[in-house]
Structures are given as C-alpha cells and as structure tokens.
Amino acid sequence: MGCLDGHRAVVTGGASGLGLGIARAYADEGARVAIADLDKDAAEAAVRELGGGSLLLEGDVSDPRTVRGWFERIEREWGSLEILVNNAGIIEYRKELEPRIQAITQEVLSGGPQKTALDAVSTLSDEDWSRMLGVHLDGTFYCTREALRIMTPARYGRIVNMASVAATMGIGAAPAYSAAKGGIISLTRAVAREVVGLGITVNAIAPGFIDTPFLEPIDDLVRLGFTAQIPMRRFGTVEEIIPTALLLADPANGYMTGQVISPNGGIF
Ligand SMILES: NC(=O)c1ccc[n+]([C@@H]2O[C@H](COP(=O)([O-])OP(=O)(O)OC[C@H]3O[C@@H](n4cnc5c(N)ncnc54)[C@H](O)[C@@H]3O)[C@@H](O)[C@H]2O)c1
C-alpha cells in the first residue's frame, strides 16, 4: 500500500529532472501520473516507463488552450484529479552575459567586492522577459485554474508549485526567472487562502541548485562560484527533493497550506 494509492496526478515538466523524479515517486506510491511536457519524445519515454494508466499530455504550458485541453482529457479519462504539480520550467541562460558572470565570479571567489556591471536587466529583451513569465507564472496559473475546476467539486486536492531560491534570495543573472518564481510563491499563498475550506492544500517547493539537465549550460567556474555560496558546498540531487514533493502530496498532510519549503543546502 502506497500513500497515494488510487490518486491521480498531473506533473508538468514531468519528462525530465525534478518532474520526472516526482512522477516516479508518486507512481511508486500508487498514483496514476499524467506527464504534461513540451518534449514529446522524452514525455513518451516517461509514460512508457511509468506504465499502469499513466497519460501523455503534450504541449506548451504557457498556452491556455493547450492546458484546457489537457484537463478536459483528464476529466474525460480519469473523472477526477487529486494532485497537480506545477513544475515545467526553463532557465534564463544568456551566453552573451557569460564573460561578465565569470568576471563577477572571480571577484567574489577572491573575496573582493563585486565591481563588474552585469547589465542583465538593461539588456533583457521584451520577448525573453515575457517567455520566462509565460512558462513559469502563466503556466502555473493556467494549470491551477483548470485543476481547481476538477478539485473544487470533489473538495480535495494537493497543489504543489515549483518555485526556487531564485525567488527568495534573487539571482542577479536571472531577473526574469527570479521574478517569475517570486510570482509563483505569491500565487501559492493567495490560492491557498482561497481554497482553504475545500480540502485543497497549495504549497511550494523552493529548491536550491539541483543537478538536472536544467543546470548543464552553466560553466565550471560559475558552478564553482555558486557552490562556494552553499554551506553544504555542493549542488543537491533530484532524490533530495522527492521527500518534500511526497510530503506536499500526502493526504495525511492536511494542515499544511500556503507554505514554501526550501531544500537548498543551507544557501537561504
Ligand atoms: N535544477 C535546479 O537547480 C532547479 C532549482 C530550483 C527550481 N527549479 C525548477 O524546477 C523545475 C524543473 O526543473 P528541472 O531542473 O527538472 O529542469 P529540466 O530541464 O530537467 O526539466 C524541465 C522540464 O520542463 C519541460 N518544459 C519546459 N518548458 C515547458 C513548457 N513551456 N511547457 C511544458 N513543458 C515544458 C521540459 O521539456 C523539461 O522536461 C523548473 O520549474 C525549475 O525552474 C530547478
């Protein structure tokens, strides 16, 4: 008997990294899991691996019509939904900033003040800003809106939003990402209050730096700079985020809502 026996979960961005780890963990606990992801091949592989009634929801979480279609399908095929994990995300990685990020990393690692101007905000395009907020914040809103239409009449639900320490501490090289994740934390708290009488909890995970394909573009020096700021002196693993994701989906965890839990090696 798993703690999620009979439960049905949608995990956005479930084809890779943290989402895939969470999907596997929920399936191991007895849940049926739908993988909602832009990457069709990886999502198909995940659904094949999970087997047993899992579903593939292909498309872009920042498109409201796509998201509506996903949840209409969930209602048609499953009839109900107990868990939503809003996890799909992209990193704000800008090659042109790399020399300046490296220079700042050198300054910080040598114990001196940060003198180099990064110019991350002054050079950020409208498109990059909008895309970052679209995938993270709009996507979280669209999925939450559709999931609540199913969870509210059932008077039960667990919504888990993937934030980041970028929201709580701010990452200078990733202003749009930090802002989008900050919005996710505020949305988490607002929705938690809205649905507090309906048996639906809404919480967020704000991981620190976790080794997934997401952080692969970061070069070795910058990785060293981040690692030096982490009291545990290492990045975390997907397995180290799973216990928090399980806690927030657990039906026994009914008194916790509007919270942000941050497994982050002590960085914040
Ligand atoms: N890895 C970290 O250090 C870290 C730290 C804090 C928070 N996070 C957050 O965790 C989440 C998962 O990140 P990860 O590290 O597993 O990354 P990942 O790149 O391994 O996985 C992200 C998944 O999201 C999917 N995706 C991206 N854009 C999408 C879209 N528009 N629509 C649908 N699916 C989309 C990708 O195809 C991929 O499968 C993200 O929200 C990320 O911001 C990651």
The ligand as a Gaussian input file, in Angstrom:
#p B3LYP/6-31G(d) Opt

LIG

0 1
 N       17.513000      22.311000     -11.267000
 C       17.527000      23.306000     -10.417000
 O       18.582000      23.709000      -9.892000
 C       16.249000      23.983000     -10.006000
 C       16.266000      24.775000      -8.847000
 C       15.105000      25.405000      -8.440000
 C       13.956000      25.261000      -9.173000
 N       13.957000      24.520000     -10.302000
 C       12.707000      24.417000     -11.034000
 O       12.331000      23.061000     -11.103000
 C       11.551000      22.855000     -12.280000
 C       12.093000      21.646000     -13.020000
 O       13.415000      21.938000     -13.398000
 P       14.484000      20.789000     -13.743000
 O       15.723000      21.169000     -13.077000
 O       13.881000      19.462000     -13.520000
 O       14.657000      21.087000     -15.308000
 P       14.644000      20.111000     -16.592000
 O       15.116000      20.989000     -17.702000
 O       15.348000      18.849000     -16.307000
 O       13.091000      19.796000     -16.792000
 C       12.167000      20.781000     -17.171000
 C       11.050000      20.113000     -17.956000
 O       10.071000      21.129000     -18.254000
 C        9.687000      20.957000     -19.619000
 N        9.208000      22.240000     -20.138000
 C        9.947000      23.367000     -20.347000
 N        9.173000      24.318000     -20.861000
 C        7.929000      23.808000     -20.971000
 C        6.700000      24.324000     -21.442000
 N        6.597000      25.579000     -21.915000
 N        5.603000      23.531000     -21.429000
 C        5.694000      22.251000     -20.965000
 N        6.830000      21.707000     -20.519000
 C        7.944000      22.481000     -20.518000
 C       10.951000      20.499000     -20.312000
 O       10.664000      19.899000     -21.564000
 C       11.518000      19.534000     -19.287000
 O       11.014000      18.229000     -19.475000
 C       11.586000      24.171000     -13.051000
 O       10.418000      24.914000     -12.785000
 C       12.790000      24.876000     -12.470000
 O       12.671000      26.288000     -12.585000
 C       15.078000      23.874000     -10.726000

